[in-house]
Protein backbone atom coordinates (compact mmCIF):
# COMPACT_ATOMS: atom_id res chain seq x y z
CA UNK A 1 0.00 0.00 0.00
CA UNK A 2 1.27 3.46 -0.89
CA UNK A 3 0.96 6.76 0.91
CA UNK A 4 -2.29 8.69 0.41
CA UNK A 5 -1.13 11.74 2.40
CA UNK A 6 2.46 13.00 2.54
CA UNK A 7 3.27 16.12 4.56
CA UNK A 8 6.93 17.10 4.25
CA UNK A 9 8.52 19.78 6.49
CA UNK A 10 5.44 22.02 6.37
CA UNK A 11 5.47 25.44 8.02
CA UNK A 12 2.63 27.97 8.08
CA UNK A 13 2.22 31.39 9.69
CA UNK A 14 -1.02 33.31 9.23
CA UNK A 15 0.81 36.67 9.01
CA UNK A 16 4.49 37.55 8.40
CA UNK A 17 4.76 39.07 11.88
CA UNK A 18 3.31 36.25 14.00
CA UNK A 19 4.83 33.00 15.23
CA UNK A 20 4.22 29.99 12.99
CA UNK A 21 1.02 28.05 13.51
CA UNK A 22 2.85 24.94 12.27
CA UNK A 23 6.61 24.46 12.10
CA UNK A 24 8.42 21.62 10.34
CA UNK A 25 5.47 19.21 10.36
CA UNK A 26 5.89 15.79 8.78
CA UNK A 27 3.17 13.18 8.42
CA UNK A 28 2.45 10.13 6.25
CA UNK A 29 -0.90 8.33 6.09
CA UNK A 30 -0.93 5.08 4.17
CA UNK A 31 -3.75 3.74 2.02
CA UNK A 32 -6.47 2.12 4.12
CA UNK A 33 -5.11 3.49 7.40
CA UNK A 34 -7.21 5.35 9.96
CA UNK A 35 -5.06 7.85 11.84
CA UNK A 36 -6.10 10.18 14.68
CA UNK A 37 -4.42 13.49 15.50
CA UNK A 38 -4.62 14.58 19.14
CA UNK A 39 -3.18 17.61 20.87
CA UNK A 40 -4.12 20.72 22.87
CA UNK A 41 -6.38 23.40 21.44
CA UNK A 42 -4.46 25.77 19.21
CA UNK A 43 -1.72 23.32 18.19
CA UNK A 44 -2.77 23.43 14.53
CA UNK A 45 -4.59 20.11 14.09
CA UNK A 46 -7.50 21.60 12.14
CA UNK A 47 -5.13 23.90 10.25
CA UNK A 48 -3.20 20.83 9.09
CA UNK A 49 -6.45 19.25 7.91
CA UNK A 50 -7.27 22.39 5.88
CA UNK A 51 -3.80 22.34 4.34
CA UNK A 52 -4.28 18.71 3.28
CA UNK A 53 -7.73 19.56 1.88
CA UNK A 54 -6.17 22.31 -0.25
CA UNK A 55 -7.99 25.16 1.50
CA UNK A 56 -4.70 26.64 2.76
CA UNK A 57 -1.22 26.75 1.21
CA UNK A 58 1.93 26.21 3.33
CA UNK A 59 4.64 28.85 3.54
CA UNK A 60 7.28 26.15 3.28
CA UNK A 61 7.31 22.46 2.60
CA UNK A 62 5.23 20.14 0.45
CA UNK A 63 1.92 18.31 0.76
CA UNK A 64 0.96 15.48 -1.57
CA UNK A 65 -2.45 13.85 -1.71
CA UNK A 66 -2.69 10.70 -3.85
CA UNK A 67 0.88 11.41 -4.91
CA UNK A 68 0.13 14.87 -6.33
CA UNK A 69 0.64 18.37 -4.95
CA UNK A 70 -2.55 19.48 -6.71
CA UNK A 71 -4.77 16.42 -7.26
CA UNK A 72 -6.70 16.46 -10.52
CA UNK A 73 -9.76 14.90 -8.90
CA UNK A 74 -10.66 16.41 -5.53
CA UNK A 75 -13.84 14.28 -5.44
CA UNK A 76 -11.61 11.46 -4.18
CA UNK A 77 -11.46 13.41 -0.89
CA UNK A 78 -14.29 14.36 1.48
CA UNK A 79 -14.36 16.44 4.68
CA UNK A 80 -16.61 15.78 7.68
CA UNK A 81 -16.71 18.93 9.87
CA UNK A 82 -17.46 19.27 13.59
CA UNK A 83 -20.80 20.87 12.77
CA UNK A 84 -22.73 18.87 10.20
CA UNK A 85 -23.20 22.02 8.05
CA UNK A 86 -26.36 20.64 6.48
CA UNK A 87 -28.33 23.12 4.37
CA UNK A 88 -31.48 23.77 6.44
CA UNK A 89 -33.73 24.38 3.42
CA UNK A 90 -32.85 21.06 1.80
CA UNK A 91 -34.25 17.67 2.76
CA UNK A 92 -31.89 14.96 3.97
CA UNK A 93 -31.75 13.23 0.59
CA UNK A 94 -30.93 16.54 -1.14
CA UNK A 95 -28.17 17.31 1.38
CA UNK A 96 -26.59 13.94 0.67
CA UNK A 97 -26.93 14.52 -3.08
CA UNK A 98 -25.06 17.84 -2.95
CA UNK A 99 -21.52 16.54 -3.77
CA UNK A 100 -22.90 14.62 -6.77
CA UNK A 101 -24.75 17.69 -8.02
CA UNK A 102 -21.61 19.80 -7.78
CA UNK A 103 -19.48 17.30 -9.70
CA UNK A 104 -21.88 15.69 -12.17
CA UNK A 105 -24.53 16.18 -14.83
CA UNK A 106 -28.19 16.89 -14.06
CA UNK A 107 -29.42 13.97 -16.17
CA UNK A 108 -27.75 11.56 -13.72
CA UNK A 109 -30.08 12.56 -10.86
CA UNK A 110 -32.05 9.29 -10.70
CA UNK A 111 -28.83 7.30 -10.48
CA UNK A 112 -27.58 9.72 -7.81
CA UNK A 113 -30.67 9.16 -5.68
CA UNK A 114 -29.83 5.46 -5.57
CA UNK A 115 -26.30 6.31 -4.44
CA UNK A 116 -27.61 8.71 -1.79
CA UNK A 117 -30.01 6.12 -0.41
CA UNK A 118 -27.20 3.55 -0.32
CA UNK A 119 -25.00 6.03 1.61
CA UNK A 120 -27.81 6.62 4.13
CA UNK A 121 -28.20 2.87 4.61
CA UNK A 122 -24.45 2.64 5.18
CA UNK A 123 -24.76 4.96 8.20
CA UNK A 124 -27.91 3.17 9.43
CA UNK A 125 -30.38 5.94 8.61
CA UNK A 126 -33.72 4.74 7.33
CA UNK A 127 -36.90 6.65 6.53
CA UNK A 128 -35.48 10.14 6.99
CA UNK A 129 -34.90 11.03 3.33
CA UNK A 130 -37.74 13.59 3.25
CA UNK A 131 -37.04 15.17 6.64
CA UNK A 132 -35.30 18.51 7.13
CA UNK A 133 -32.19 18.89 9.31
CA UNK A 134 -34.08 20.63 12.14
CA UNK A 135 -36.24 17.50 12.49
CA UNK A 136 -33.23 15.31 13.30
CA UNK A 137 -31.21 14.78 16.47
CA UNK A 138 -27.58 15.89 16.60
CA UNK A 139 -26.37 12.33 16.11
CA UNK A 140 -28.63 11.83 13.11
CA UNK A 141 -27.37 15.08 11.54
CA UNK A 142 -23.80 13.84 11.90
CA UNK A 143 -24.81 10.58 10.27
CA UNK A 144 -26.22 12.57 7.34
CA UNK A 145 -22.95 14.52 7.11
CA UNK A 146 -21.08 11.22 7.04
CA UNK A 147 -23.38 9.89 4.31
CA UNK A 148 -22.78 13.08 2.31
CA UNK A 149 -19.03 12.49 2.60
CA UNK A 150 -19.37 8.86 1.50
CA UNK A 151 -21.88 9.28 -1.33
CA UNK A 152 -19.29 10.00 -4.01
CA UNK A 153 -17.23 6.98 -2.85
CA UNK A 154 -14.41 9.19 -1.59
CA UNK A 155 -11.18 7.31 -0.95
CA UNK A 156 -9.96 9.76 1.72
CA UNK A 157 -12.01 11.16 4.61
CA UNK A 158 -10.76 14.12 6.65
CA UNK A 159 -12.75 14.32 9.89
CA UNK A 160 -12.47 17.46 12.04
CA UNK A 161 -13.77 16.56 15.51
CA UNK A 162 -17.00 15.24 13.98
CA UNK A 163 -18.37 13.85 17.27
CA UNK A 164 -17.25 16.56 19.71
CA UNK A 165 -20.70 18.07 20.27
CA UNK A 166 -22.48 14.75 20.83
CA UNK A 167 -23.39 13.00 24.07
CA UNK A 168 -21.27 10.02 25.12
CA UNK A 169 -23.81 7.36 24.11
CA UNK A 170 -24.38 8.80 20.62
CA UNK A 171 -20.64 9.23 20.17
CA UNK A 172 -20.05 5.56 21.02
CA UNK A 173 -22.71 4.51 18.53
CA UNK A 174 -21.04 6.53 15.79
CA UNK A 175 -17.65 5.04 16.65
CA UNK A 176 -19.11 1.61 15.91
CA UNK A 177 -20.67 3.00 12.70
CA UNK A 178 -17.26 4.22 11.50
CA UNK A 179 -15.73 0.79 12.03
CA UNK A 180 -18.63 -0.89 10.28
CA UNK A 181 -18.29 1.44 7.30
CA UNK A 182 -14.55 0.75 7.08
CA UNK A 183 -15.31 -2.96 6.77
CA UNK A 184 -17.98 -2.49 4.09
CA UNK A 185 -16.35 0.27 2.02
CA UNK A 186 -12.68 0.65 2.96
CA UNK A 187 -11.27 4.19 2.96
CA UNK A 188 -8.28 6.11 4.30
CA UNK A 189 -9.12 8.36 7.25
CA UNK A 190 -7.45 11.22 9.12
CA UNK A 191 -9.39 12.45 12.15
CA UNK A 192 -8.75 15.34 14.53
CA UNK A 193 -9.96 14.81 18.10
CA UNK A 194 -9.31 16.05 21.64
CA UNK A 195 -10.57 12.78 23.07
CA UNK A 196 -7.71 10.35 23.74
CA UNK A 197 -10.06 7.42 24.40
CA UNK A 198 -11.84 8.05 21.09
CA UNK A 199 -8.50 8.21 19.27
CA UNK A 200 -7.20 4.95 20.72
CA UNK A 201 -10.51 3.18 20.10
CA UNK A 202 -10.78 4.18 16.43
CA UNK A 203 -7.24 4.53 15.13
CA UNK A 204 -4.55 2.32 13.70
CA UNK A 205 -2.10 5.02 14.83
CA UNK A 206 -2.43 8.05 17.11
CA UNK A 207 -0.16 11.01 16.31
CA UNK A 208 0.35 13.54 19.10
CA UNK A 209 0.92 17.24 18.39
CA UNK A 210 2.34 19.97 20.61
CA UNK A 211 1.77 23.71 20.42
CA UNK A 212 3.65 27.02 20.18
CA UNK A 213 4.41 26.22 17.41
CA UNK A 214 2.38 23.24 16.21
CA UNK A 215 4.68 20.25 15.74
CA UNK A 216 4.70 16.47 15.98
CA UNK A 217 5.67 15.04 19.39
CA UNK A 218 5.42 11.36 18.50
CA UNK A 219 3.03 8.57 17.71
CA UNK A 220 1.50 5.48 19.29
CA UNK A 221 0.68 2.42 17.17
CA UNK A 222 -2.64 0.90 18.22
CA UNK A 223 -2.04 -2.81 17.92
CA UNK A 224 -5.53 -4.01 18.91
CA UNK A 225 -7.89 -6.38 17.06
CA UNK A 226 -10.23 -4.77 14.55
CA UNK A 227 -13.16 -4.19 14.51
CA UNK A 228 -13.37 -3.31 18.20
CA UNK A 229 -16.08 -3.63 20.80
CA UNK A 230 -16.87 -0.95 23.39
CA UNK A 231 -15.95 -3.28 26.27
CA UNK A 232 -12.36 -3.08 25.00
CA UNK A 233 -12.10 0.29 26.76
CA UNK A 234 -12.19 -1.47 30.15
CA UNK A 235 -9.19 -3.68 29.42
CA UNK A 236 -5.61 -3.13 30.66
CA UNK A 237 -4.09 -3.12 27.16
CA UNK A 238 -6.41 -0.27 26.16
CA UNK A 239 -5.51 1.70 29.30
CA UNK A 240 -1.80 1.19 28.57
CA UNK A 241 -2.17 2.71 25.08
CA UNK A 242 -4.14 5.66 26.48
CA UNK A 243 -1.31 6.14 28.98
CA UNK A 244 1.27 6.17 26.19
CA UNK A 245 -0.63 8.96 24.39
CA UNK A 246 -0.96 10.90 27.66
CA UNK A 247 2.80 10.55 28.25
CA UNK A 248 3.52 12.16 24.87
CA UNK A 249 1.11 15.01 25.62
CA UNK A 250 2.74 15.52 29.02
CA UNK A 251 6.19 15.63 27.39
CA UNK A 252 4.98 18.43 25.13
CA UNK A 253 3.47 20.31 28.06
CA UNK A 254 6.71 20.06 30.08
CA UNK A 255 8.81 21.24 27.11
CA UNK A 256 6.64 24.36 26.75
CA UNK A 257 7.08 25.28 30.42
CA UNK A 258 10.82 24.68 30.83
Buried (B, 14 or more C-beta within 10 A) or exposed (E): EEBBBBBBEBBBBEEEEEEBBBBBBEBBBBBBBBBBBBBBEEBBBBBBBBBBBBEBEBBBBEBBBBEEEEBEEBBBBBBBBBBBEBEEEBBBBBBBBBBBEEEBEEEEEEEBBEBBBBBBEBBBBEEBBEBBBEEBEBBBBBBBBBBBBBBBEBBBBBBBBBBBBBEEEBBBBBBBBBBBBBEEBEBBBBBBBBBBBBBBBBBBBBBBBBBBBBBBBBBBEBEBEEEBEEEBBEEEEBEEBBEBBBEBBEBBEEEEEE
